Amino acid sequence: MENKKFYITTPIYYPSDKLHIGHTYCTVATDAIARFKRLQGCDVMFLTGTDEHGQKIEDKATEAGVTPQQFVDNIVLGERGVKDLWKLMNISNDRFIRTTDDYHVAAIQKIFKKMYENGDIYKGKYTGKYCKPCESFWTESQLVDGKCPDCGREVSDAEEEAYFFRLSKYADRIRDLLENTDFLEPRSRVNEMVNNFIKPGLEDLCVSRTSFTWGVPVDFDPGHVVYVWIDALSNYITALGYENDKYDDYKEFWPADVHIVGKEIVRFHSIIWPAMLMSMGEPLPKKVYGHGWLLLDGGKMSKSKGNVVDPYILAEKFGVDALRFFLLRTFPFGSDGNFSNELLIKTINTDLANDLGNLVSRTTAMSQKYFESTLGEGGQWAELDDELKSLAADVVANYTKHMESYQLHLALAEAFRLIGRANKYIDETAPWVLAKDEASKPRLLSVMKNLCEAIRISAILVSPFMPASSEAILNQLGVEETLRKWENLSFRCSCECCWKSSTAAPLFPRIDVEKALAELEEAAEAARKAALPALEIEPFTEENVDFETFCKSDFRVVKVLACENVKKSEKLLKFTLDDGSGQPRQILSGIAKFYKSEELIGKTLVAIINLPPRKMMGQASCGMLISAVHTERGEEKLKLLMLDDSIPAGAKLC
């Protein structure tokens, strides 16, 4: 396995102005696989990046009043942008590509021209349906209830001069690839692709646009830009130096060992991408793995639907490693998973605080208490130790098998099978009892060293998922670097090894569920308000009022003589007003949440005084005070119209 090349990629992400936990899910999973392969001794290339061209980027930039390049720079490089998030989540990518990088743009032009010169791209006219959010072209028959089959959003009619890729030419080869090899996994994705796209007839693909300009220009036909998916998919080879001088490791790492992608873009990776490579005469990637979605309230997380979960909030509250662990422990990687804060906290408390954290704390504390943390030579091996050693070997074998097949949740389950067995081993051996008898000290020594050994192996197994926590555990046990390597993962006999551990604060403190949920709800509400427009006003009425009707409204200046809260009402204030008539006027107004009664006495306001009286809480209200209402950061605001006090009561507004 030493020095074996391994190339793994995530999809390059469209730089949305709101990254959510779903984006994190795919990249954390890919990172765990990359770390596992490095642990095995592979020379790993882990690529991620951002897909920055297309009509929706151009439109968003226009809305924001900036250039497309400024827009994507802010999202990718700005505070809490893509690169910030990957740093927060401890993503160990070796390379990061942006499709606006000069070397990539130049390579895309060469790739497009190569397929054109091979006869696989031709000019025509596109007429059909287009989903702007997905950057996808569809035929009428492919729509679901008239909407995009991928995202469920509205599609628009599109008609423009365009170049087409002869995708239909490769239909038979693509079908054979899907049905008769392990190119696409899980297997259920194969059925989706063949039944939904291959069997109905694979149509040629529109691969250029003329209705916008933010994209890679077709250098031999000005006015055309390359279809964003041709641009985006090619990143997997341009990032290695294909058709450019930026890098020079294409021959070293291509074909990719696996593309990890979300199921919504499997079609592009398992049909269009192989056909492009066939056209260019380049090798195909060895595998495409289409994982499921994280669902919230039964639906896919989506900024447009307003149902996203902020990874920054969760990571800051529970820790990055705990969040990484939850994402990959809880949900089968190939299937959808229902996310909830309750499930996150339960998983942390059960697996990390109770099982792993408790095992480490108990073991180091007992080592300190019984041996002052130094577990020297000697010991007494027992039959029970053989069982622990055998189970450890079985766990490592199963863990390896599951990691190789990208069943990440099952690999973690194996690691925690060893952790659970070690916790049970403590109860079976009862070190506290052994410590009472001097004659049992050799046996106690072996028990403690066996526990340290089980923790060492477990910490190495969870290191791809929780790198920082794993390192902290191994440091706490005093594990030397050579014993952290994959080739030294076998369980060592306690009579032949020594340990020197130290105690530390718990790695995973138990979480107060109710308190944490309340704080998350508060943080989510604050984030929701912050995301709202700073100011929202009521929409203007479309109904016209004739001038004569308007003139019948009698607007008068009034002075507040007295103001008090109406009993049994949380909303109403009762005003006694001087309207200039010589008789006090009473008006009730539902503004108690915005003003204290005493602060309004003596103020000069405006009221309509010729409205018919109406009863409110059993009292008469003769008129209406004029105020302005708006919404600010999701909170309703109201301000009474106040005038200069020098204006006399009874003055008519006109």
WOKA-V57520 format. One line per field, one symbol per residue. ss: DSSP state (@ for helix, = for strand, . for the rest). A space follows every 10 residues. Layout:
BEGIN
ss=???
END
This chain:
BEGIN
ss=....====== ..==...... @@@@@@@@@@ @@@@@@@@@. ..======== =...@@@@@@ @@@@...@@@ @@@@@@@... .@@@@@@@.. ....====.. .@@@@@@@@@ @@@@@@@... ========== =....===.@ @@.=..=... ...=.===== =====.@@@@ @@@@@@@@@@ ...==.@@@@ @@@@@@@@.. ....==.==. ......=... ....==.@@@ @@@.@@@@.. .........@ @@@....=== ==@@@@@@@@ @@@@@@@@@@ .......=== =..===..== ..@@@..... @@@@@@@@.@ @@@@@@@@@@ ......==.. @@@@@@@@@@ @@@@@@@@@@ @@@@@@@@@@ @..==..... ..@@@@@@@@ @@@@@@@@@@ @@@@...@@@ @@@@@@@@@@ @@@@@@@@@. @@@@...@@@ @@@@@@@@@@ @@@@@@@@@@ @@....@@@@ @@@@@@@... @@@@.@@@.. ...@@@..== .......... ..@@@@@@@@ @@@@@@@@@@ @....==... ......@@@@ @...====== =====..... ..======.. ...======. ......@@@@ ...=====.. ...===..== =..==.==== ==..====== .=........ .=..
END
